[in-house]
């Protein structure tokens, strides 16, 4: 299954914030995490992550810092802020609400499964 | 073979070209790509495959750039369909960017000035000359306009002129001032001023005896009697004494700073005694600073009510019969002078009825604002001081502007002519995104930058030359205070701004309008319109130069004409000695022995005594009519006392009748008809058909309020009593009628110094206590033309400057044009052109311009010059040479300039010029 472009755009924020809630991380690794969890069902082009990261940083949900790692390579790490955590919570609630509504509509709940 | 590093850096380079990515972004993306490549490589792909896979999964850069910008700018709407370079908004109001821009403009401007040294020098030098000339003239004009403005009441003080249909007199009747104050409440106060010559004599001798009995004696000429209100109504600064009490005593004298210096040095002279002509004592009550910009110039002021002639009292019988008194009134600030002038007409008949009947003309009073007197007193009768002329002021102002305009023309010409060179620069700037506005600012700035050294140089030239200039122009301006004057800095600023912007604006528009496409195609050349415009400017410069050369020539010719024309009398080797004024009872015998000694002196041809000498205005003017005539034929007639030797000494002749005989006195004795001579002009005005007809006729003339009868015994040839500006004066001569003032000696020796020394010794021993004052008639005569000569010199100087500046421009332009045509010269030479042929070819344009300019300039010059010459009653005839000569001069300048340039250019080996490009 491949998610539509619009849906992907809508979910990116929540996904990035969720991944960063686990701990500070950098762009490439964030992408790899998404790919791994989704099993390839969410097909992002890698580059598209970066504008989203910038926007989140600008909005104050995440911060960034350059850290010099192995082989003297500089790498930009992102971490979630308190505002980011609050935003994630709000997102979570929205998604659960949407999820609940859609689940009921599509009879995914076994209690409503009588007619089938 | 695939090289990973090369591939990565190439990809990153493409990334960098997208303005959306900042350095930080690129580093982050590079990190991403490298890690992806490593991972793919680890999973089994080779580097090339790993690289391709990595950049593919990274996605298209353009879309990414778009997203990147969107992530940074909240409201920016970018069409999704394709990626476009976002409009970049440079923060134009940012201080740093503007400084950077101006810094760049500055560097470019300075480089340009440096690269084209000849043009820069011509421009800067020309502008500096123009500006310096402007400053010099500005301070002159400012000084001329400042006359009489220092009086506190200057706005409300007027001089009351006496006018009839034919003439306007600067002076008025003695009764006018008091009458106006009585009759009109608007008249707050009045002050009269009359020269001592009217009551007494033109020059009086004053002495001071100090506490050591040392005597100091000087002849003083400008002695006036004034009302006590004179010193309070006007605001002459009192260095010592109090204006309120200066004339409470009739025997008071107020002296000028220079007279005070002569007698008392730096001491305070108030309370000290000055003795007039050896017998009359006056007490000094004040010292006045007679400012240079006052139209009234005086050495001493006596009380109006002290008049020797009336034995100390004032005779009211002359109140309305003696129009020799300068009368000033101070009006109420609310009064309307025009309305008042009209109201005067109601009362004039009451006072001047008899007088108007006698001259058979209506009289008027005119109010002349005191601030107008210096510059706007056109040919008033009976004016004592020579005033400035508003024409001269206007004329010099025009010349100043002309020089500046010529210099600006140079700048416009040279900078637009160079537009071909600048075209490439403009093209590049435009490609790089410079707007037309920015380019105009740049070229205007260049003009400003060129004007900075020019104005500094102008300032230096001005400072160095202004004392010399003021000396040349006969100005006594206190120079030191100039820098405190606001007007000076304002005019400096105006000249600078006008020069920078006015001259800069045309080249700025021309240069900024250059089209990129024509430059890139290599097709840029000067437009026909531009060339035409430049020709117009050069033609204008030629026309100005021609007009100025012609003008200078004509002024010079007129001045030399006046100095060399036959005057009707001899002025060479004529020594004039002033008669002694300090006299006692032994004077008669002393005078006789002096004259006898002089008679026996071999160094003299002939000598005479007289009340007046040629070369000056004679203040004793009287009305004259034929016996039996109803109307006064001559309103103002000069009366001169002479002796029987006057005519021979001055080498004049009696054209009809005879000369005076020895002791044929014309003393004014009631009832006696006195013998008189008249001149040809008087005979003509009196209505005699020829001089002979007047012989033995009787004339009636007035002195003060009395009428006398004279019998004409002879007619003297017309001679120029005054400058050539004036017509011959009608004159009447009497034998020792009154006041002899001069002994005139026609010397026959080559050794003038020896003669003067001999006569001085003789004078000193004959008249002890009298200063020996003398002058030579020719110097005295020349003094009348001092202002004309000065005008000629100043005019010549500025004309020369204008011509130099124009020639500089011409030089610059020809240098440039020929430089551009070097290749053409080379080809023509190869094809066999001769140097003469080349010179003719390149001069042709200029010659045509000069001829056209000449045709345009001449009518205008003719009108101006004719106008100036009309100031002179006796003048040169304008002939065609005076107009052709300037053209020839200009042709020579143009030909020499082009020839030098062409010849220099044609000596270059054609191979050298042609091998480039």
Contacts between the chains, C-beta under 8 A, distances in Angstrom:
chain1	res1	chain2	res2	distance
A	26	B	31	7.5
A	27	B	28	6.2
A	27	B	31	7.6
A	27	B	32	5.4
A	28	B	31	7.0
A	28	B	32	4.6
A	28	B	35	4.7
A	28	B	36	6.6
A	31	B	32	8.0
A	45	B	57	6.5
A	45	B	58	6.5
A	45	B	59	2.9
A	45	B	60	7.8
A	46	B	32	6.7
A	46	B	36	7.1
A	46	B	57	5.1
A	46	B	58	4.6
A	46	B	59	6.4
A	47	B	29	7.3
A	47	B	58	4.4
A	47	B	59	4.1
A	47	B	61	7.5
A	47	B	64	4.4
A	48	B	59	5.9
A	48	B	63	7.9
A	48	B	64	6.9
A	48	B	67	6.6
A	50	B	25	6.8
A	50	B	28	6.7
A	50	B	29	6.8
A	50	B	32	8.0
A	50	B	64	7.3
A	50	B	68	7.1
A	51	B	64	7.0
A	51	B	67	3.7
A	51	B	68	5.1
A	51	B	70	6.9
A	51	B	71	4.2
A	52	B	71	7.3
A	54	B	25	7.9
A	54	B	68	6.9
A	54	B	71	4.3
A	54	B	72	6.8
A	55	B	71	4.1
A	58	B	71	6.9
A	58	B	72	7.1
A	73	B	31	6.5
A	73	B	34	7.8
A	74	B	27	6.4
A	74	B	31	7.3
A	75	B	31	5.4
A	76	B	24	7.4
A	76	B	27	7.5
A	76	B	28	4.8
A	76	B	31	7.2
